[in-house]
């Protein structure tokens, strides 16, 4: 019996899970590196924090590229670190689930009857021991889900950082263009004012140009507010504060690529790479094992075995010198009279089928999101290229001709009134065209981030990357 107990105990201890050296972060780091080629670290010590801080400081010393911004976010974002802490909690739950239940010890002493009775009971939950391997396997699946959730949180932060980075630069570039236009308008206003002082103009001309300057000033203020909002959104994702807020960004968005990419079998790629699908698959596997365990223990929900040792000694005052030792065992079994386990089994089966249907639905969504993300990518590229290669060159040619005629009108003192109206109308259209072109390039870069997200984590940036650049340039008139 001792040898058998030793063998059982050894088998149980051998099945116990151990904490991994990195808390599961090795799989997370390799998964992230495979998808986006970036390094991640769970900061648990002062040394790790100092090393991450040095990396962030080195990256902030130069104007940030999109890739550098993503790397800073992965090293410095505290919400992401909280997601890694969730992974550690899941590992602790996995290790805990693999441990055999602790035995219970019950001590009983009865005196005052002339006989001293002392009893020891060692109680063990046999049902928990029998089902331990299955419960450990379920916990292992949950821990695997937690690893993929950590990967998903990392990739989601990277995608959000790319989108916000693009918006921040686009809004800053918009401010620069509007301020440059305002400077040109100020020059024209001074010219009109000079003509008026010389008696060659009228008050209506001056009122028109003043109204246009005021309108442009309001647009500059709006653009600056949007730029500030986008900048702060990026700051939050990067996890920066204090002196780190002095980082610099490029003044312009990167140019369009010479040609768009043409991925093959984009739906297949989404099904293979989507993290949310892998989490759903593991959920189905875990629930299948849980259903099997529930069905196996449907009629028996409590089974305990107790080893009993009883010592009975007579009271010395009775002059009886006897001692009786007894041993035995006791088994406690719950009788399934009212609760036959049907409710538990049905709930487990419905939960499993629910997860299976959710997985199938996610697969359909993943294919659809991949298709529309690629179509948006191609469409926004074509739109941005059209603005760059066709609309803006034609608009610049019209503006150049109007400026020549307006200047000639000023020099000869004839037709100035008509040319002034044309100049103001052209200025409004030119501002709208340049703004729309910038938005089109921004939308394409957002579509690039959305396409990568559709292949890895799902979801898009929302309505901000809608192709608003196709609106009529006359919207600013």
FIVOKOL-332740 format. One line per field, with one value per residue (C-alpha): residue number from 1; chain; x, y, z. Coordinates in steps of 0.1 Angstrom, whole numbers, plus 5000, padded with zeros to 4 digits. Last residue first. Layout:
<rs>
pos	c(NUM,...) .
unit	c(A,...) .
east	c(X,...) .
north	c(Y,...) .
up	c(Z,...) .
</rs>
This chain:
<rs>
pos	c(477,476,475,474,473,472,471,470,469,468,467,466,465,464,463,462,461,460,459,458,457,456,455,454,453,452,451,450,449,448,447,446,445,444,443,442,441,440,439,438,437,436,435,434,433,432,431,430,429,428,427,426,425,424,423,422,421,420,419,418,417,416,415,414,413,412,411,410,409,408,407,406,405,404,403,402,401,400,399,398,397,396,395,394,393,392,391,390,389,388,387,386,385,384,383,382,381,380,379,378,377,376,375,374,373,372,371,370,369,368,367,366,365,364,363,362,361,360,359,358,357,356,355,354,353,352,351,350,349,348,347,346,345,344,343,342,341,340,339,338,337,336,335,334,333,332,331,330,329,328,327,326,325,324,323,322,321,320,319,318,317,316,315,314,313,312,311,310,309,308,307,306,305,304,303,302,301,300,299,298,297,296,295,294,293,292,291,290,289,288,287,286,285,284,283,282,281,280,279,278,277,276,275,274,273,272,271,270,269,268,267,266,265,264,263,262,261,260,259,258,257,256,255,254,253,252,251,250,249,248,247,246,245,244,243,242,241,240,239,238,237,236,235,234,233,232,231,230,229,228,227,226,225,224,223,222,221,220,219,218,217,216,215,214,213,212,211,210,209,208,207,206,205,204,203,202,201,200,199,198,197,196,195,194,193,192,191,190,189,188,187,186,185,184,183,182,181,180,179,178,177,176,175,174,173,172,171,170,169,168,167,166,165,164,163,162,161,160,159,158,157,156,155,154,153,152,151,150,149,148,147,146,145,144,143,142,141,140,139,138,137,136,135,134,133,132,131,130,129,128,127,126,125,124,123,122,121,120,119,118,117,116,115,114,113,112,111,110,109,108,107,106,105,104,103,102,101,100,99,98,97,96,95,94,93,92,91,90,89,88,87,86,85,84,83,82,81,80,79,78,77,76,75,74,73,72,71,70,69,68,67,66,65,64,63,62,61,60,59,58,57,56,55,54,53,52,51,50,49,48,47,46,45,44,43,42,41,40,39,38,37,36,35,34,33,32,31,30,29,28,27,26,25,24,23,22,21,20,19,18,17,16,15,14,13,12,11,10,9,8,7,6,5,4,3,2,1) .
unit	c(A,A,A,A,A,A,A,A,A,A,A,A,A,A,A,A,A,A,A,A,A,A,A,A,A,A,A,A,A,A,A,A,A,A,A,A,A,A,A,A,A,A,A,A,A,A,A,A,A,A,A,A,A,A,A,A,A,A,A,A,A,A,A,A,A,A,A,A,A,A,A,A,A,A,A,A,A,A,A,A,A,A,A,A,A,A,A,A,A,A,A,A,A,A,A,A,A,A,A,A,A,A,A,A,A,A,A,A,A,A,A,A,A,A,A,A,A,A,A,A,A,A,A,A,A,A,A,A,A,A,A,A,A,A,A,A,A,A,A,A,A,A,A,A,A,A,A,A,A,A,A,A,A,A,A,A,A,A,A,A,A,A,A,A,A,A,A,A,A,A,A,A,A,A,A,A,A,A,A,A,A,A,A,A,A,A,A,A,A,A,A,A,A,A,A,A,A,A,A,A,A,A,A,A,A,A,A,A,A,A,A,A,A,A,A,A,A,A,A,A,A,A,A,A,A,A,A,A,A,A,A,A,A,A,A,A,A,A,A,A,A,A,A,A,A,A,A,A,A,A,A,A,A,A,A,A,A,A,A,A,A,A,A,A,A,A,A,A,A,A,A,A,A,A,A,A,A,A,A,A,A,A,A,A,A,A,A,A,A,A,A,A,A,A,A,A,A,A,A,A,A,A,A,A,A,A,A,A,A,A,A,A,A,A,A,A,A,A,A,A,A,A,A,A,A,A,A,A,A,A,A,A,A,A,A,A,A,A,A,A,A,A,A,A,A,A,A,A,A,A,A,A,A,A,A,A,A,A,A,A,A,A,A,A,A,A,A,A,A,A,A,A,A,A,A,A,A,A,A,A,A,A,A,A,A,A,A,A,A,A,A,A,A,A,A,A,A,A,A,A,A,A,A,A,A,A,A,A,A,A,A,A,A,A,A,A,A,A,A,A,A,A,A,A,A,A,A,A,A,A,A,A,A,A,A,A,A,A,A,A,A,A,A,A,A,A,A,A,A,A,A,A,A,A,A,A,A,A,A,A,A,A,A,A,A,A,A,A,A,A,A,A,A,A,A,A,A) .
east	c(4834,4851,4830,4838,4865,4838,4842,4864,4889,4865,4877,4867,4898,4882,4851,4864,4901,4894,4888,4905,4936,4961,4950,4924,4950,4975,4948,4938,4973,4976,4941,4954,4982,4957,4935,4963,4972,4936,4934,4964,4948,4916,4934,4952,4920,4900,4928,4929,4891,4891,4920,4904,4872,4893,4914,4884,4866,4898,4901,4866,4873,4908,4895,4915,4941,4969,4992,4965,4948,4981,4986,4951,4957,4989,4974,4945,4968,4989,4957,4944,4978,4979,4944,4954,4985,4965,4937,4958,4989,4985,4947,4945,4973,4954,4922,4940,4957,4924,4907,4934,4936,4898,4895,4922,4903,4870,4883,4901,4871,4848,4871,4875,4837,4830,4856,4843,4808,4822,4840,4809,4790,4815,4815,4778,4778,4802,4781,4750,4767,4780,4746,4729,4754,4750,4712,4712,4735,4711,4701,4672,4684,4720,4734,4766,4793,4813,4838,4851,4881,4894,4917,4912,4936,4924,4941,4937,4951,4919,4925,4894,4914,4936,4907,4906,4923,4906,4927,4910,4927,4905,4914,4888,4877,4856,4834,4812,4797,4789,4761,4773,4810,4819,4795,4810,4845,4836,4819,4850,4872,4850,4849,4887,4889,4862,4880,4912,4896,4881,4916,4930,4903,4910,4947,4940,4969,4956,4921,4933,4959,4933,4911,4940,4946,4974,4986,4988,5008,5002,5026,5052,5045,5028,5049,5056,5035,5051,5068,5083,5077,5096,5098,5095,5069,5097,5105,5075,5052,5052,5031,5035,4997,4990,5014,4998,4964,4980,4994,4960,4943,4969,4966,4929,4932,4957,4934,4905,4926,4939,4903,4893,4922,4912,4877,4891,4914,4886,4864,4893,4898,4861,4860,4890,4876,4842,4860,4872,4905,4927,4928,4964,4953,4930,4959,4980,4952,4948,4985,4985,4956,4975,5005,4982,4967,5001,5008,4974,4982,5014,4995,4969,4997,5015,4983,4974,5009,5004,4970,4986,5015,4992,4968,4995,5009,4974,4970,5004,4999,4965,4980,5009,4985,4963,4993,5003,4968,4965,4997,4986,4953,4972,4991,4959,4943,4972,4967,4931,4941,4964,4936,4915,4944,4948,4911,4914,4944,4929,4896,4905,4922,4892,4868,4890,4887,4910,4903,4927,4907,4923,4905,4912,4889,4896,4873,4857,4831,4847,4867,4862,4890,4885,4911,4903,4930,4921,4941,4953,4938,4962,4979,4973,4946,4970,4996,4970,4957,4992,4997,4965,4976,5009,4991,4970,5002,5011,4979,4988,5021,5001,4981,5015,5027,5065,5081,5055,5046,5083,5085,5054,5068,5100,5082,5062,5093,5101,5123,5155,5164,5131,5145,5175,5153,5129,5158,5172,5138,5134,5168,5159,5125,5142,5167,5140,5123,5090,5088,5073,5092,5084,5105,5092,5092,5055,5040,5068,5082,5048,5045,5080,5076,5043,5056,5085,5063,5047,5058,5094,5109,5077,5059,5056,5026,5019,5017,5049,5035,5004,5025,5048,5018,5003,5037,5042,5006,5012,5045,5028,5000) .
north	c(5779,5753,5724,5733,5707,5681,5651,5622,5630,5618,5582,5568,5566,5583,5561,5534,5524,5488,5455,5422,5410,5396,5399,5427,5446,5445,5458,5485,5498,5501,5517,5543,5551,5554,5576,5600,5602,5610,5635,5653,5654,5667,5695,5705,5705,5724,5751,5754,5757,5785,5803,5800,5817,5845,5849,5848,5875,5896,5890,5904,5936,5941,5941,5972,5990,5981,5967,5953,5935,5921,5907,5892,5877,5861,5848,5833,5815,5801,5790,5771,5753,5745,5730,5709,5696,5690,5670,5647,5631,5637,5637,5606,5589,5594,5580,5550,5542,5547,5522,5496,5497,5499,5468,5451,5460,5450,5415,5409,5421,5397,5367,5375,5380,5346,5330,5349,5335,5299,5305,5320,5290,5266,5287,5286,5248,5244,5265,5246,5213,5226,5239,5206,5186,5209,5207,5169,5164,5140,5166,5151,5116,5117,5102,5120,5096,5096,5068,5058,5038,5018,5016,5007,5009,4998,5006,4989,4996,4997,5011,5033,5064,5057,5064,5038,5045,5044,5052,5056,5058,5066,5069,5090,5088,5115,5114,5144,5152,5117,5114,5138,5133,5119,5142,5172,5161,5156,5190,5206,5190,5203,5237,5239,5230,5255,5282,5272,5278,5311,5323,5312,5331,5362,5360,5360,5345,5314,5326,5360,5345,5323,5354,5373,5345,5364,5398,5425,5454,5489,5507,5534,5538,5570,5595,5596,5621,5655,5675,5645,5642,5655,5645,5673,5653,5632,5659,5651,5624,5596,5564,5560,5555,5585,5607,5597,5608,5640,5647,5640,5665,5691,5687,5690,5722,5736,5727,5745,5776,5776,5773,5803,5823,5813,5827,5859,5863,5857,5883,5908,5901,5907,5938,5953,5948,5962,5993,6004,6003,6026,6056,6051,6041,6015,6001,5998,5980,5956,5948,5944,5919,5900,5896,5885,5859,5845,5842,5826,5800,5791,5789,5766,5743,5741,5734,5705,5691,5690,5672,5647,5640,5633,5613,5590,5585,5577,5550,5535,5536,5519,5491,5486,5486,5460,5438,5439,5432,5403,5388,5391,5375,5347,5339,5340,5315,5291,5296,5286,5255,5245,5250,5225,5200,5204,5198,5166,5154,5162,5143,5113,5133,5157,5128,5112,5142,5131,5129,5118,5112,5110,5098,5101,5085,5088,5064,5072,5093,5127,5127,5127,5138,5143,5154,5159,5162,5173,5163,5191,5189,5178,5207,5212,5239,5260,5259,5270,5297,5311,5310,5330,5356,5360,5365,5392,5409,5410,5428,5453,5459,5468,5493,5507,5516,5521,5493,5484,5521,5530,5502,5515,5550,5538,5519,5550,5572,5595,5625,5616,5615,5598,5564,5566,5576,5547,5522,5537,5535,5499,5491,5510,5491,5458,5466,5478,5445,5431,5448,5424,5429,5432,5435,5443,5424,5429,5395,5371,5394,5395,5357,5352,5377,5362,5327,5338,5358,5327,5337,5340,5311,5290,5282,5244,5222,5193,5159,5146,5154,5133,5104,5106,5106,5075,5057,5065,5054,5021,5016,5024,5000) .
up	c(4484,4505,4493,4457,4455,4452,4475,4463,4491,4517,4509,4544,4566,4595,4595,4616,4620,4608,4625,4623,4641,4615,4579,4585,4605,4576,4553,4578,4581,4543,4542,4566,4542,4514,4534,4542,4505,4497,4525,4511,4477,4492,4510,4479,4459,4486,4489,4451,4449,4475,4458,4424,4437,4452,4420,4398,4418,4417,4379,4373,4393,4378,4343,4335,4356,4332,4359,4381,4352,4341,4376,4376,4342,4353,4385,4367,4343,4372,4390,4360,4355,4392,4390,4360,4378,4410,4393,4371,4386,4424,4426,4404,4424,4456,4441,4426,4459,4478,4456,4458,4496,4499,4478,4500,4532,4516,4508,4541,4561,4542,4547,4584,4588,4574,4597,4627,4620,4619,4652,4668,4657,4673,4705,4707,4701,4730,4753,4743,4752,4785,4794,4784,4805,4836,4833,4829,4859,4876,4903,4922,4930,4921,4953,4965,4975,5007,5012,5046,5055,5085,5114,5151,5181,5215,5247,5280,5315,5336,5371,5366,5374,5344,5320,5293,5259,5225,5194,5160,5126,5096,5059,5041,5004,4988,4957,4948,4914,4902,4877,4850,4857,4823,4805,4822,4814,4777,4776,4792,4766,4738,4756,4755,4718,4709,4728,4711,4677,4689,4700,4666,4648,4668,4659,4621,4602,4585,4578,4567,4544,4528,4522,4506,4481,4462,4473,4446,4460,4447,4422,4424,4461,4472,4490,4527,4546,4552,4579,4596,4633,4663,4699,4726,4745,4760,4784,4805,4791,4766,4765,4727,4724,4745,4726,4693,4705,4717,4682,4666,4690,4683,4646,4648,4668,4643,4614,4630,4636,4600,4588,4608,4594,4559,4564,4579,4549,4525,4542,4541,4503,4496,4518,4501,4467,4479,4492,4458,4439,4419,4442,4452,4487,4472,4450,4481,4500,4471,4472,4509,4505,4478,4501,4530,4506,4499,4537,4542,4516,4534,4566,4550,4536,4569,4588,4564,4569,4606,4601,4578,4602,4631,4610,4597,4633,4645,4619,4626,4663,4661,4640,4665,4694,4677,4670,4707,4719,4695,4706,4742,4733,4715,4747,4767,4744,4750,4787,4783,4763,4791,4816,4797,4796,4833,4839,4819,4838,4872,4866,4887,4914,4916,4919,4947,4970,4999,5036,5063,5095,5129,5160,5198,5224,5260,5280,5313,5295,5300,5268,5230,5207,5169,5143,5106,5080,5045,5014,4991,4956,4929,4911,4874,4879,4898,4871,4845,4868,4873,4835,4831,4856,4837,4804,4821,4832,4795,4788,4816,4798,4767,4787,4799,4764,4765,4746,4721,4717,4710,4684,4666,4665,4651,4623,4615,4613,4641,4637,4657,4694,4702,4691,4714,4743,4737,4737,4769,4786,4776,4792,4824,4827,4821,4849,4872,4869,4854,4821,4796,4764,4727,4696,4662,4629,4621,4618,4627,4653,4670,4671,4683,4711,4722,4722,4743,4766,4781,4817,4806,4827,4823,4856,4860,4853,4877,4859,4875,4910,4903,4890,4920,4944,4928,4929,4966,4974,4956,4975,5008,5000) .
</rs>
